[in-house]
Amino acid sequence: MLGVVRVGEEASFVAADIPGLIEGAAEGVGLGHDFLRHVERCRLLLHVVDVSGSEGRDPKQDFEKINEELARFSPALAARPQIVAANKCDIASEEQIEAFRAFIEEKGLRLVLVSAATGKGIDKLPGIIYEQLRELPPVEIFTPDYIKPVVSGGGREFTAQKEEDGSFTVTAPWLERILEGSNMDDYESLQYFQTQISQYGVLDKLKELGMQDGDTVRIGEFEFDYIF
C-alpha cells in the first residue's frame, strides 16, 4: 500500500507499507515476490522490529531473517540504507533495548525507539526519514523496453451491458488480446489500454450505461474496478 507522508506544510515523501514479509519470501512464500518487487523501488527501508520479544521472538533473529530474505531476492536491495524502528519499547526492559541498540548500531544503522500503542517516537519518525531521504540519490531500476501489444486483424467492434449486480461486461475480442499481452502493473501498458478504451468509444458507452467510479468491469476473463 502506498501513501504520502507529510512532513510539515511543504515537505513530503511516498511510503510503501510492506506487511507480512516472512521467512521464504525470496522463494515466493506467502506474497513474497509481490512485496519484494515493491521494495525494489524504495531508496530507504524502515525496518520495524518488536524489541520487547513479547511473543517469544528474538528481535535480533527477526531482523536478520528479513534481511536474509532481502539479500536472497536482490543483493542490491539488501544493501539499501535502513532505519530500524524498535517498536513496543514501552513494554521492553532497559536491558532488552540496550542490547538491541548495541546490535543495530554495530551494523552502522540508526535505531529509533517507538511505540505504536502509546505513540512514543511516532511523531518524530517522519522527520528522521525525510532528512535521510534528502541525502540519498534516486534508485536505478532496470526497466525493459516497452513493446506495444499487437492487435492483428478485425475492427474495433464491441458490445457493453450492465449486469443485474451493478457490474459491467464488455465483449471485445480485440480488447481481450490487448489485455492478454499487457502487464497492467506497467505504467505505459496501462496508459495504452486506457487510450484504446477511450479512443474507440468503450469508455463513453460504459458511462452512458451508468458506470461510476469504483464499479466492476469485466472484459473476457479480466475483471477490474474502474477508477476515473
C-alpha positions as CSV (number, residue, x, y, z in Angstrom):
1,M,0.0,0.0,0.0
2,L,1.4,3.4,-1.0
3,G,0.8,6.6,0.9
4,V,2.1,10.2,1.1
5,V,3.6,11.2,4.4
6,R,3.5,14.9,5.1
7,V,6.5,16.5,7.0
8,G,5.5,20.0,7.8
9,E,3.5,22.1,5.4
10,E,5.6,21.7,2.3
11,A,7.8,18.6,2.6
12,S,6.5,15.0,1.9
13,F,7.6,11.6,0.7
14,V,5.9,8.5,-0.6
15,A,6.0,5.4,1.7
16,A,5.2,1.8,0.7
17,D,3.8,-0.3,3.5
18,I,5.1,-3.9,3.0
19,P,3.4,-6.0,5.7
20,G,3.9,-9.7,6.3
21,L,7.3,-10.4,4.9
22,I,8.1,-13.9,6.2
23,E,10.9,-16.4,6.0
24,G,11.0,-17.9,2.5
25,A,9.6,-14.7,0.8
26,A,12.5,-14.6,-1.6
27,E,11.3,-18.0,-2.9
28,G,7.8,-16.8,-3.2
29,V,6.4,-18.0,0.1
30,G,3.3,-16.0,1.0
31,L,3.1,-12.9,-1.1
32,G,6.9,-12.7,-1.1
33,H,7.7,-11.8,-4.7
34,D,4.8,-9.3,-4.9
35,F,6.0,-7.5,-1.8
36,L,9.7,-7.6,-2.6
37,R,9.2,-6.1,-6.1
38,H,7.6,-3.1,-4.5
39,V,10.5,-2.7,-2.1
40,E,12.9,-2.6,-5.0
41,R,11.8,1.0,-5.8
42,C,12.5,2.3,-2.3
43,R,15.6,4.3,-1.5
44,L,15.3,3.8,2.2
45,L,14.0,0.9,4.3
46,L,12.3,1.4,7.6
47,H,12.6,-1.9,9.4
48,V,10.1,-2.3,12.2
49,V,11.1,-4.8,14.9
50,D,9.3,-5.9,18.1
51,V,12.1,-5.1,20.6
52,S,10.2,-6.5,23.6
53,G,10.1,-10.0,22.3
54,S,6.5,-10.1,23.6
55,E,5.5,-13.1,21.5
56,G,8.5,-15.1,22.5
57,R,10.5,-13.9,19.5
58,D,14.1,-12.8,19.4
59,P,14.3,-9.3,17.8
60,K,17.8,-9.9,16.6
61,Q,16.8,-13.1,14.8
62,D,13.8,-11.4,13.3
63,F,15.9,-8.6,12.0
64,E,18.5,-11.0,10.5
65,K,15.8,-13.2,8.9
66,I,14.2,-10.4,7.0
67,N,17.5,-9.0,5.8
68,E,18.5,-12.5,4.6
69,E,15.3,-12.7,2.5
70,L,16.1,-9.3,1.0
71,A,19.6,-10.5,0.1
72,R,18.3,-13.7,-1.5
73,F,15.9,-11.7,-3.6
74,S,18.4,-9.0,-4.5
75,P,21.8,-8.2,-3.0
76,A,21.4,-4.6,-4.2
77,L,18.1,-4.4,-2.2
78,A,19.8,-5.7,0.9
79,A,22.4,-3.0,0.6
80,R,19.9,-0.2,0.8
81,P,20.1,2.2,3.8
82,Q,17.9,1.3,6.7
83,I,16.4,2.9,9.7
84,V,15.4,0.5,12.4
85,A,12.3,1.3,14.4
86,A,12.3,-0.6,17.7
87,N,8.5,-1.0,18.4
88,K,6.9,-1.9,21.7
89,C,9.7,0.0,23.6
90,D,7.1,0.8,26.2
91,I,6.9,-2.8,27.4
92,A,10.6,-3.7,26.7
93,S,13.1,-3.7,29.6
94,E,16.1,-1.4,29.6
95,E,18.3,-4.4,29.1
96,Q,16.4,-5.5,26.0
97,I,16.5,-2.1,24.5
98,E,20.2,-1.5,25.1
99,A,21.2,-5.0,23.9
100,F,19.3,-4.4,20.7
101,R,20.6,-0.9,20.3
102,A,24.2,-2.2,20.5
103,F,23.4,-4.9,18.0
104,I,21.9,-2.4,15.5
105,E,24.5,0.4,15.9
106,E,27.3,-2.2,15.5
107,K,25.9,-2.6,11.9
108,G,26.2,1.2,11.4
109,L,22.4,1.7,11.4
110,R,20.2,4.2,13.3
111,L,17.8,2.9,15.9
112,V,14.6,4.8,16.8
113,L,12.5,3.8,19.8
114,V,8.8,3.8,19.0
115,S,5.6,2.5,20.5
116,A,2.5,2.2,18.3
117,A,0.4,1.7,21.4
118,T,1.5,4.9,23.2
119,G,2.6,6.9,20.3
120,K,6.1,7.4,21.7
121,G,8.6,8.4,19.0
122,I,6.0,8.2,16.2
123,D,5.7,12.0,15.6
124,K,9.5,12.3,15.2
125,L,9.8,9.4,12.7
126,P,8.6,11.1,9.5
127,G,11.2,13.9,10.0
128,I,14.0,11.4,10.6
129,I,13.1,9.5,7.5
130,Y,12.7,12.7,5.4
131,E,16.1,14.1,6.4
132,Q,17.8,10.8,5.4
133,L,15.9,10.6,2.1
134,R,17.2,14.1,1.2
135,E,20.7,12.7,1.2
136,L,20.0,9.7,-0.9
137,P,20.2,9.5,-4.7
138,P,17.4,8.0,-6.8
139,V,17.3,4.3,-7.1
140,E,18.4,2.9,-10.5
141,I,15.9,0.3,-11.6
142,F,16.2,-1.8,-14.8
143,T,13.1,-1.2,-16.9
144,P,12.7,-3.3,-20.1
145,D,11.8,-1.5,-23.3
146,Y,8.1,-1.2,-23.7
147,I,6.6,-3.1,-26.6
148,K,3.1,-2.1,-27.6
149,P,0.8,-5.1,-27.8
150,V,-0.1,-6.0,-31.4
151,V,-3.7,-6.4,-32.2
152,S,-4.0,-8.2,-35.6
153,G,-6.9,-8.3,-37.9
154,G,-10.5,-7.3,-37.3
155,G,-12.0,-4.0,-36.3
156,R,-12.8,-2.4,-33.0
157,E,-16.3,-3.6,-32.6
158,F,-17.6,-4.2,-29.0
159,T,-20.8,-4.6,-27.0
160,A,-21.3,-3.4,-23.4
161,Q,-24.0,-4.1,-20.9
162,K,-24.9,-3.5,-17.3
163,E,-25.4,-6.7,-15.3
164,E,-28.0,-7.2,-12.5
165,D,-25.4,-7.0,-9.8
166,G,-24.4,-3.5,-11.0
167,S,-21.2,-4.6,-12.8
168,F,-20.5,-4.1,-16.5
169,T,-19.5,-6.6,-19.1
170,V,-17.7,-5.6,-22.3
171,T,-17.4,-8.1,-25.2
172,A,-14.5,-7.2,-27.4
173,P,-12.0,-9.8,-28.6
174,W,-9.5,-7.1,-29.7
175,L,-9.5,-5.7,-26.1
176,E,-9.0,-9.2,-24.7
177,R,-5.9,-9.6,-26.9
178,I,-4.5,-6.3,-25.6
179,L,-5.1,-7.3,-22.0
180,E,-3.5,-10.8,-22.6
181,G,-0.4,-9.1,-24.0
182,S,-0.1,-6.4,-21.3
183,N,1.2,-6.0,-17.8
184,M,-1.2,-3.8,-16.0
185,D,1.4,-3.1,-13.3
186,D,3.4,-1.3,-16.1
187,Y,2.5,2.4,-16.5
188,E,2.9,2.5,-20.3
189,S,0.8,-0.7,-20.7
190,L,-1.9,0.8,-18.5
191,Q,-1.8,4.1,-20.5
192,Y,-2.1,2.2,-23.8
193,F,-5.1,0.3,-22.6
194,Q,-6.9,3.4,-21.3
195,T,-6.2,5.2,-24.6
196,Q,-7.8,2.3,-26.5
197,I,-11.0,2.1,-24.5
198,S,-11.3,5.9,-24.7
199,Q,-10.4,6.3,-28.4
200,Y,-12.8,3.6,-29.6
201,G,-15.8,4.6,-27.5
202,V,-15.8,1.8,-24.9
203,L,-15.4,4.3,-22.0
204,D,-18.1,6.6,-23.3
205,K,-20.5,3.6,-23.7
206,L,-19.9,2.4,-20.2
207,K,-20.5,5.9,-18.8
208,E,-23.7,6.1,-20.9
209,L,-24.8,2.8,-19.2
210,G,-24.3,4.4,-15.8
211,M,-20.8,3.3,-14.8
212,Q,-19.4,5.2,-11.8
213,D,-16.1,5.4,-10.0
214,G,-15.2,2.0,-8.5
215,D,-17.7,-0.1,-10.5
216,T,-16.5,-3.5,-11.6
217,V,-15.8,-4.1,-15.3
218,R,-15.3,-7.5,-17.0
219,I,-13.6,-8.0,-20.3
220,G,-13.4,-11.7,-21.1
221,E,-11.6,-13.3,-18.2
222,F,-10.3,-10.0,-16.9
223,E,-12.0,-8.1,-14.1
224,F,-11.1,-4.8,-12.5
225,D,-12.6,-1.8,-10.7
226,Y,-12.6,1.3,-12.8
227,I,-11.2,4.4,-11.3
228,F,-11.8,7.7,-13.2
